[in-house]
Amino acid sequence: MERETMDTTITNYDGGVVTAPQKVVRPESVEELQAILQDAERFPSPVRAMGSFHSLTPCASSSGTIINMSGLRRVQRLDTQKMTFTAQAGLQVVEAEEILRKYGMQFMLNIEIGNMTLGAAACCQTKDALDGTQFGQVNSYVTKIKWVNPAGGLEEASEEGGPELLSFVRSSYGLCGVIYEVTFKIKPLEMVRFDYTSFDINDLTQEKVSSIIDANESIVCWTVGRTVTIQTRNHATQLRLSWLAGVRRRSWNFFGACVGRAIRRYAPGKALTNLIEDLWFATQRAGYKFLGVIGGFSLYNPDKTVNYATTPPWARYAFTFWAFPRSEWVSNLKAYLEFADSHFKKHGFRCNLPLGSYFIRRDVSSVLSYSYDGDIISIDPIHACVDSEKIAWQYFLQEFNAWAHNRGGVPLLNQSPFVEQKHVVAAYGERWKKLSDWVKKVDPQGRMVNAFFKELLLS
């Protein structure tokens, strides 16, 4: 085991969450993981496993022990007969995709945040609309999970040997122990095509959205001002303007947030800041319309994954996620725009990046699937925050939570900042009680339960 770090601070990707564990340790074997969990005196509770710390909530935070999973990233098996890929939990998605590509393979769902570790992908809720032709949550494609339980013992769950248990572990967020090995379904490398169509919000109807969904494999929507761009995804047989895939990735891991922060930081005065920002919004709308005019582009599927590993702090963004029934999305979107405009007029704050909306199909593969009860389309405010407006951004997030909660939205434990117990109880209902009861059963001493989850779980 590498040297232990004592009394340090760790900040998440966007700078919104800071944690101060007593110890940070980086094991390199399953036996070392077991030793950590078995020795509560040397490695105080709560124990939380941490990957890239891209989460937007304190779900991985700890005042006790944090396990840095980067020492467990070996590939165990690539089975082209069973079409599965098995690796240790610390391997990142972008690293795994690079390996799979050498064999002409890819994941079933190539999530856009490529620095997520496979362990996190297996036990947390995720979203990806552009690969969501069947399921839009990565953990729905995990077939086997192995973990060290809170007492230091070894356990596993699989589709063949315990599908009910697997559905809980897929939503466990590390509360049942530390995941060390995962197996995912894979398939041959594919090409896909992205097309773009823009609508004025006043012209957009639920019927129009449903017809677009029915005519394509999947969609994601981007709203800038009162213009909604629907990005469609379909199978492709040849590459066309594939260099735009690189532009798209660079826009997300650098350019978009960089410009958004620069305007807020350097533009003199509120009026001029708003004017320049309005021009920036117009440029974004023009960019989406240009993509529509040229007929979109095609790319190899994994090339849509974005690597944020080298993104400097001043080019990062944050977001929040709430899911809403597909049938109510247009009315909810229009209501959100009214809420956002009212908030801006009253408090002088608005988000500076496109509003994302992900279409995710019904999925009962995990206990906390946010599309358990039917198809959803999310509302995801995205923002590149400067230091001077952190309080304003946090207040907006809390106000948005109240708005989304009142409209029956479903939050995520790792992607909805300032989520509260009343939010998850209302959203998940009996499934939240089942998850809470299960956590108490598998971890009666609360070895893995940090302050964040202590406030959320039912007693």
C-alpha positions as CSV (number, residue, x, y, z in Angstrom):
1,M,0.0,0.0,0.0
2,E,1.3,3.4,-0.9
3,R,2.0,6.0,1.9
4,E,-1.0,7.2,3.8
5,T,-1.9,10.9,3.7
6,M,-3.0,12.5,6.9
7,D,-5.3,15.5,7.5
8,T,-5.6,16.8,4.0
9,T,-8.3,18.5,1.9
10,I,-9.7,17.3,-1.4
11,T,-11.8,19.4,-3.8
12,N,-14.1,17.9,-6.4
13,Y,-13.8,18.7,-10.1
14,D,-15.7,21.9,-10.3
15,G,-14.6,23.2,-6.9
16,G,-18.1,23.1,-5.3
17,V,-17.3,20.3,-2.8
18,V,-14.4,20.2,-0.3
19,T,-13.8,17.3,2.0
20,A,-11.2,17.0,4.8
21,P,-10.6,13.3,5.7
22,Q,-8.3,12.2,8.5
23,K,-6.7,9.7,6.1
24,V,-6.4,9.2,2.4
25,V,-5.0,5.8,1.4
26,R,-4.3,4.3,-2.0
27,P,-4.5,0.4,-2.0
28,E,-3.1,-1.6,-4.8
29,S,-4.7,-5.0,-4.1
30,V,-7.9,-6.5,-2.8
31,E,-6.1,-7.7,0.3
32,E,-5.1,-4.1,1.1
33,L,-8.7,-3.1,0.7
34,Q,-9.8,-5.7,3.2
35,A,-7.2,-4.6,5.7
36,I,-8.5,-1.1,5.5
37,L,-12.1,-2.0,6.2
38,Q,-11.1,-4.4,9.0
39,D,-9.1,-1.8,10.9
40,A,-11.4,0.9,12.1
41,E,-8.9,2.3,14.6
42,R,-6.2,2.9,12.0
43,F,-8.7,3.8,9.2
44,P,-11.6,5.7,11.0
45,S,-15.1,5.7,9.7
46,P,-16.8,6.7,7.5
47,V,-14.9,5.0,4.7
48,R,-15.6,6.3,1.2
49,A,-14.1,5.1,-2.1
50,M,-13.2,7.9,-4.4
51,G,-12.6,7.9,-8.2
52,S,-12.1,11.1,-10.1
53,F,-14.4,13.1,-7.7
54,H,-16.5,14.4,-10.5
55,S,-19.6,14.2,-8.3
56,L,-21.4,17.4,-7.6
57,T,-22.6,16.4,-4.2
58,P,-20.6,15.2,-1.1
59,C,-21.5,11.6,-1.8
60,A,-17.8,10.6,-1.8
61,S,-16.8,12.9,1.0
62,S,-15.5,11.7,4.4
63,S,-14.3,13.1,7.7
64,G,-12.7,9.7,8.3
65,T,-11.0,7.7,5.5
66,I,-11.0,8.2,1.8
67,I,-9.8,5.3,-0.4
68,N,-8.2,6.6,-3.6
69,M,-9.1,3.9,-6.2
70,S,-6.4,4.8,-8.8
71,G,-4.2,2.0,-7.6
72,L,-6.8,-0.6,-8.8
73,R,-7.1,-0.1,-12.5
74,R,-6.0,-3.4,-14.1
75,V,-7.9,-5.1,-16.9
76,Q,-8.8,-8.6,-15.9
77,R,-10.6,-10.0,-19.0
78,L,-11.9,-9.1,-22.4
79,D,-14.2,-11.9,-23.6
80,T,-15.2,-11.4,-27.2
81,Q,-17.3,-14.6,-27.1
82,K,-19.5,-13.5,-24.2
83,M,-19.0,-9.9,-25.2
84,T,-17.9,-8.7,-21.7
85,F,-15.1,-6.6,-20.3
86,T,-13.9,-7.1,-16.8
87,A,-11.6,-4.6,-15.0
88,Q,-10.7,-3.2,-11.6
89,A,-12.9,-0.4,-10.3
90,G,-10.3,2.4,-10.5
91,L,-10.0,2.2,-14.3
92,Q,-11.5,5.3,-16.0
93,V,-14.0,5.1,-18.8
94,V,-11.7,6.9,-21.3
95,E,-8.9,4.4,-20.4
96,A,-11.2,1.4,-20.9
97,E,-12.5,2.8,-24.2
98,E,-9.0,3.1,-25.5
99,I,-8.3,-0.5,-24.7
100,L,-11.6,-1.8,-26.1
101,R,-11.0,0.1,-29.3
102,K,-7.8,-1.7,-30.0
103,Y,-10.0,-4.9,-30.3
104,G,-12.7,-3.2,-32.4
105,M,-15.0,-3.0,-29.4
106,Q,-16.9,-0.4,-27.3
107,F,-19.1,-0.2,-24.3
108,M,-22.9,-0.5,-24.8
109,L,-23.1,3.1,-23.5
110,N,-20.2,5.5,-23.9
111,I,-20.9,8.1,-21.2
112,E,-19.8,11.6,-22.0
113,I,-17.9,12.3,-18.7
114,G,-15.0,10.0,-19.5
115,N,-13.1,10.4,-16.3
116,M,-15.8,8.5,-14.3
117,T,-14.3,5.3,-12.9
118,L,-15.8,1.9,-13.8
119,G,-16.5,1.4,-10.1
120,A,-18.5,4.6,-9.8
121,A,-20.3,3.8,-13.1
122,A,-21.4,0.4,-11.7
123,C,-22.9,1.7,-8.4
124,C,-24.1,5.2,-9.1
125,Q,-26.8,6.7,-11.4
126,T,-25.5,8.2,-14.6
127,K,-27.1,9.6,-17.8
128,D,-26.4,9.4,-21.5
129,A,-29.1,10.2,-24.0
130,L,-26.9,9.9,-27.1
131,D,-26.3,6.2,-26.6
132,G,-29.6,5.5,-24.8
133,T,-31.2,3.5,-27.5
134,Q,-32.1,0.8,-24.9
135,F,-30.9,2.1,-21.5
136,G,-29.4,5.5,-20.7
137,Q,-27.8,4.5,-17.4
138,V,-24.4,2.9,-17.4
139,N,-25.0,0.5,-14.5
140,S,-27.8,-1.2,-16.4
141,Y,-25.1,-2.8,-18.5
142,V,-23.0,-4.1,-15.6
143,T,-23.4,-7.9,-15.3
144,K,-21.2,-8.6,-12.3
145,I,-19.9,-6.6,-9.4
146,K,-17.3,-7.7,-6.7
147,W,-16.8,-5.8,-3.5
148,V,-15.3,-5.8,-0.1
149,N,-18.1,-5.4,2.5
150,P,-17.9,-3.1,5.5
151,A,-16.5,-5.9,7.7
152,G,-13.7,-6.7,5.2
153,G,-15.3,-9.8,3.6
154,L,-15.6,-10.5,-0.1
155,E,-18.9,-10.5,-1.9
156,E,-20.3,-10.4,-5.4
157,A,-23.6,-10.1,-7.3
158,S,-24.4,-10.9,-10.9
159,E,-27.2,-11.2,-13.3
160,E,-26.9,-14.9,-13.2
161,G,-26.3,-15.4,-9.5
162,G,-28.4,-12.7,-7.8
163,P,-30.2,-10.2,-10.0
164,E,-32.2,-8.7,-7.1
165,L,-29.0,-8.1,-5.1
166,L,-27.4,-6.6,-8.2
167,S,-30.2,-4.1,-8.6
168,F,-29.4,-2.8,-5.1
169,V,-25.6,-2.7,-5.6
170,R,-26.1,-0.8,-8.8
171,S,-27.7,2.0,-6.7
172,S,-25.5,1.6,-3.6
173,Y,-23.1,4.6,-4.1
174,G,-20.5,2.6,-2.2
175,L,-22.8,2.1,0.9
176,C,-22.4,-1.7,0.8
177,G,-18.6,-1.6,0.8
178,V,-15.8,-0.9,-1.7
179,I,-16.3,-2.2,-5.2
180,Y,-13.1,-3.6,-6.6
181,E,-14.0,-5.4,-9.9
182,V,-16.8,-4.9,-12.4
183,T,-17.9,-6.6,-15.6
184,F,-19.7,-4.7,-18.4
185,K,-21.4,-5.8,-21.6
186,I,-19.6,-4.7,-24.8
187,K,-20.3,-4.7,-28.5
188,P,-18.4,-4.1,-31.8
189,L,-17.3,-0.6,-32.5
190,E,-20.0,1.5,-34.2
191,M,-20.4,4.8,-36.0
192,V,-23.2,7.2,-35.2
193,R,-24.6,10.3,-36.7
194,F,-25.7,13.5,-34.9
195,D,-28.2,15.9,-36.5
196,Y,-29.5,19.2,-35.1
197,T,-32.9,20.9,-35.5
198,S,-33.7,24.2,-33.7
199,F,-37.1,25.4,-32.5
200,D,-38.5,28.6,-30.9
201,I,-39.8,27.5,-27.5
202,N,-43.3,28.9,-28.4
203,D,-43.4,26.6,-31.4
204,L,-42.3,23.4,-29.5
205,T,-45.1,21.0,-28.5
206,Q,-45.0,17.7,-26.7
207,E,-46.4,16.0,-29.8
208,K,-43.5,17.4,-31.9
209,V,-41.0,16.1,-29.4
210,S,-42.6,12.7,-29.3
211,S,-42.6,12.4,-33.1
212,I,-38.9,13.3,-33.2
213,I,-38.2,10.6,-30.5
214,D,-40.2,8.0,-32.5
215,A,-38.3,8.9,-35.7
216,N,-34.8,8.6,-34.2
217,E,-32.8,6.2,-32.0
218,S,-32.4,8.8,-29.3
219,I,-32.2,12.6,-28.6
220,V,-30.8,15.2,-26.3
221,C,-31.9,18.8,-26.2
222,W,-30.0,22.1,-25.7
223,T,-31.8,25.3,-24.8
224,V,-30.2,28.7,-25.1
225,G,-32.5,31.6,-24.4
226,R,-35.8,30.7,-25.9
227,T,-34.3,28.5,-28.7
228,V,-34.4,24.7,-28.2
229,T,-32.1,22.6,-30.3
230,I,-32.9,18.9,-30.5
231,Q,-29.8,16.8,-31.3
232,T,-30.7,13.4,-32.7
233,R,-28.6,10.2,-32.7
234,N,-28.8,7.4,-35.3
235,H,-26.6,4.7,-36.7
236,A,-24.2,5.6,-39.5
237,T,-22.4,3.6,-42.1
238,Q,-19.6,6.1,-42.9
239,L,-17.8,9.0,-41.3
240,R,-18.8,12.5,-42.4
241,L,-17.2,15.7,-41.0
242,S,-15.9,13.5,-38.2
243,W,-13.4,16.2,-37.2
244,L,-16.3,18.1,-35.6
245,A,-16.3,15.4,-32.9
246,G,-13.0,16.9,-31.7
247,V,-14.5,20.4,-31.8
248,R,-17.5,19.2,-29.8
249,R,-15.2,17.6,-27.1
250,R,-13.0,20.7,-26.9
251,S,-16.1,22.9,-26.5
252,W,-17.1,20.9,-23.5
253,N,-13.8,20.3,-21.8
254,F,-12.4,23.8,-22.4
255,F,-13.8,26.5,-24.7
256,G,-17.5,26.9,-23.5
257,A,-16.8,27.2,-19.8
258,C,-13.6,29.3,-20.5
259,V,-15.5,31.9,-22.4
260,G,-18.4,31.9,-19.9
261,R,-16.1,32.5,-17.0
262,A,-14.1,35.1,-18.8
263,I,-17.1,37.2,-19.5
264,R,-18.2,37.1,-15.9
265,R,-14.7,37.8,-14.6
266,Y,-13.5,40.5,-16.9
267,A,-16.4,42.4,-18.4
268,P,-16.7,45.8,-16.6
269,G,-20.1,46.4,-15.0
270,K,-23.3,44.4,-14.9
271,A,-24.9,46.0,-18.0
272,L,-21.9,45.3,-20.2
273,T,-21.5,41.8,-18.8
274,N,-25.1,41.0,-19.7
275,L,-24.7,42.5,-23.2
276,I,-21.6,40.5,-24.0
277,E,-23.2,37.4,-22.5
278,D,-26.2,37.9,-24.8
279,L,-23.9,38.0,-27.8
280,W,-22.2,34.8,-26.5
281,F,-25.7,33.2,-26.2
282,A,-26.4,34.3,-29.8
283,T,-23.2,32.7,-30.9
284,Q,-24.1,29.4,-29.3
285,R,-27.5,29.4,-31.0
286,A,-25.9,30.2,-34.3
287,G,-23.5,27.3,-33.8
288,Y,-26.3,24.8,-33.3
289,K,-28.2,26.2,-36.3
290,F,-25.0,25.9,-38.4
291,L,-24.7,22.2,-37.5
292,G,-28.3,21.8,-38.6
293,V,-27.7,23.5,-42.0
294,I,-24.6,21.4,-42.8
295,G,-26.5,18.2,-41.9
296,G,-24.7,17.3,-38.7
297,F,-21.8,14.9,-38.6
298,S,-20.9,11.3,-37.9
299,L,-18.2,9.8,-35.7
300,Y,-17.1,6.6,-34.0
301,N,-19.3,6.2,-31.0
302,P,-16.6,6.4,-28.3
303,D,-15.4,9.7,-29.8
304,K,-18.3,11.4,-28.1
305,T,-16.7,10.7,-24.7
306,V,-15.1,13.8,-23.2
307,N,-11.8,13.6,-21.3
308,Y,-11.7,16.3,-18.6
309,A,-8.4,15.2,-17.0
310,T,-6.3,18.2,-18.3
311,T,-9.1,20.8,-18.1
312,P,-7.7,23.7,-16.0
313,P,-9.9,25.0,-13.1
314,W,-10.8,28.2,-15.0
315,A,-12.3,26.1,-17.8
316,R,-14.6,23.9,-15.8
317,Y,-18.3,23.9,-15.3
318,A,-20.9,22.5,-13.0
319,F,-24.5,21.4,-13.4
320,T,-27.5,19.8,-11.7
321,F,-29.9,17.1,-12.8
322,W,-33.6,16.5,-12.2
323,A,-35.6,14.0,-14.2
324,F,-39.2,14.6,-15.3
325,P,-41.8,12.4,-17.1
326,R,-41.3,12.5,-20.8
327,S,-45.0,13.4,-21.4
328,E,-44.7,16.6,-19.3
329,W,-41.3,17.8,-20.5
330,V,-42.4,20.7,-22.8
331,S,-44.6,22.2,-20.1
332,N,-41.9,21.8,-17.5
333,L,-39.3,23.3,-19.8
334,K,-41.5,26.4,-20.5
335,A,-42.2,26.6,-16.7
336,Y,-38.4,26.4,-16.0
337,L,-37.7,29.2,-18.4
338,E,-40.2,31.4,-16.6
339,F,-38.6,30.4,-13.3
340,A,-35.1,31.2,-14.6
341,D,-36.2,34.5,-16.0
342,S,-37.9,35.5,-12.8
343,H,-34.8,34.5,-10.8
344,F,-32.6,36.6,-13.0
345,K,-34.8,39.7,-12.7
346,K,-35.0,39.3,-8.9
347,H,-31.5,38.2,-8.0
348,G,-29.4,39.1,-11.1
349,F,-28.1,35.6,-11.7
350,R,-28.5,33.3,-14.7
351,C,-26.6,30.3,-16.0
352,N,-24.1,31.0,-18.8
353,L,-24.1,27.6,-20.6
354,P,-26.8,25.8,-22.6
355,L,-29.5,24.1,-20.6
356,G,-29.2,20.3,-21.1
357,S,-32.2,17.9,-21.4
358,Y,-31.5,14.2,-21.6
359,F,-34.1,11.7,-22.9
360,I,-33.7,8.4,-21.0
361,R,-35.9,5.4,-21.6
362,R,-37.8,3.4,-18.8
363,D,-35.3,1.3,-16.9
364,V,-35.9,-0.9,-13.9
365,S,-32.4,-2.4,-13.7
366,S,-31.5,-0.6,-10.4
367,V,-33.5,0.2,-7.3
368,L,-32.9,3.9,-7.7
369,S,-33.3,4.2,-11.5
370,Y,-34.7,7.6,-12.1
371,S,-36.6,6.3,-15.1
372,Y,-38.1,3.4,-13.1
373,D,-41.7,4.5,-13.6
374,G,-41.4,5.5,-17.3
375,D,-39.4,7.5,-19.9
376,I,-38.0,10.8,-18.7
377,I,-36.5,14.0,-20.1
378,S,-34.3,15.9,-17.7
379,I,-33.8,19.6,-17.0
380,D,-30.1,20.3,-16.4
381,P,-28.9,23.8,-15.7
382,I,-25.2,24.1,-16.5
383,H,-23.0,26.9,-15.4
384,A,-19.3,28.0,-15.3
385,C,-19.0,29.7,-12.0
386,V,-16.5,32.4,-11.0
387,D,-15.5,32.9,-7.3
388,S,-17.5,36.1,-6.9
389,E,-20.8,34.4,-7.7
390,K,-20.5,31.1,-5.8
391,I,-23.1,32.2,-3.3
392,A,-25.5,33.2,-6.1
393,W,-24.9,29.9,-7.9
394,Q,-25.6,27.9,-4.8
395,Y,-28.7,29.9,-4.0
396,F,-29.9,29.3,-7.6
397,L,-29.4,25.5,-7.1
398,Q,-31.4,25.5,-3.9
399,E,-34.2,27.5,-5.5
400,F,-34.1,25.2,-8.5
401,N,-34.3,22.2,-6.2
402,A,-37.5,23.6,-4.6
403,W,-39.0,24.3,-8.0
404,A,-38.2,20.8,-9.4
405,H,-39.4,19.1,-6.2
406,N,-42.7,20.9,-6.4
407,R,-43.1,19.7,-10.0
408,G,-42.5,16.1,-9.2
409,G,-38.9,15.9,-10.4
410,V,-36.4,13.1,-9.5
411,P,-32.9,14.1,-8.3
412,L,-29.7,12.1,-8.4
413,L,-27.6,11.6,-5.3
414,N,-24.3,12.4,-7.1
415,Q,-25.5,15.0,-9.6
416,S,-28.1,17.2,-7.8
417,P,-26.3,19.6,-5.4
418,F,-28.1,20.4,-2.1
419,V,-30.4,17.4,-2.5
420,E,-32.4,16.8,0.7
421,Q,-34.2,13.8,2.3
422,K,-37.6,15.2,1.5
423,H,-36.6,15.3,-2.2
424,V,-35.5,11.7,-2.4
425,V,-38.4,10.4,-0.3
426,A,-40.9,12.1,-2.6
427,A,-39.1,11.0,-5.8
428,Y,-38.3,7.4,-5.0
429,G,-41.0,6.6,-2.5
430,E,-41.0,3.0,-1.3
431,R,-37.8,2.3,-3.2
432,W,-36.0,4.8,-1.0
433,K,-37.2,2.9,2.1
434,K,-36.0,-0.4,0.6
435,L,-32.6,1.1,-0.1
436,S,-32.4,2.6,3.4
437,D,-33.4,-0.7,5.0
438,W,-30.9,-2.6,2.9
439,V,-28.0,-0.3,3.8
440,K,-28.8,-0.8,7.6
441,K,-28.8,-4.6,7.0
442,V,-25.5,-4.7,5.1
443,D,-23.7,-2.1,7.2
444,P,-25.2,-2.1,10.7
445,Q,-22.3,-0.2,12.2
446,G,-22.5,2.6,9.5
447,R,-18.9,2.0,8.4
448,M,-19.6,3.5,5.0
449,V,-22.2,6.1,5.8
450,N,-20.9,9.6,5.7
451,A,-22.7,12.8,6.9
452,F,-24.3,13.3,3.5
453,F,-26.0,9.9,3.4
454,K,-26.8,10.0,7.1
455,E,-29.0,13.0,6.4
456,L,-30.7,11.3,3.4
457,L,-31.2,7.7,4.5
458,L,-34.3,6.9,6.5
459,S,-33.7,5.8,10.1
